[in-house]
Amino acid sequence: MTVVAFLSVAPVIEGSMASEVAKAVAALDDFDVSYETTPMGTTIEAADAATVFAAAQAAHEAVDGDRVSTLLKIDDKRTKTTTAGEKVEAVEGHLGRPPPGASPGSSDGR
């Protein structure tokens, strides 16, 4: 099973949050997860929900500040293993587009 989650951790401050957000992302490296950071948050993949919760807690605690805002959304599909990349490919397929990273004109769509 693969659990896919979206995590956003940020201190409630004025100015740039980049250095504090970097601490949250770095905390994920201590867990058996893969992740991709985007401008609005980080997509995390793990074998189980417990790992996602533990990684999210560590990311939350890594951020300094009087107030920290954390958003965690989890997709725990228990009947089938589906990765984040496969979810994106499915949407792109419905749009008639090649999967992300695919080379135009290649026989396998990549």
Number of C-alpha atoms within 10 A of each C-alpha: 15 18 23 26 21 20 24 22 27 24 19 13 11 6 6 9 14 11 11 18 21 16 19 26 24 13 19 21 13 9 14 13 17 13 18 12 14 9 6 10 18 18 19 21 24 22 16 16 18 11 16 25 15 13 24 26 17 19 25 24 15 19 23 16 12 8 11 14 11 15 12 16 11 16 14 18 12 11 7 9 12 17 15 17 10 12 12 12 16 14 12 14 12 9 9 9 13 18 17 12 8 12 12 10 9 8 7 9 13 12
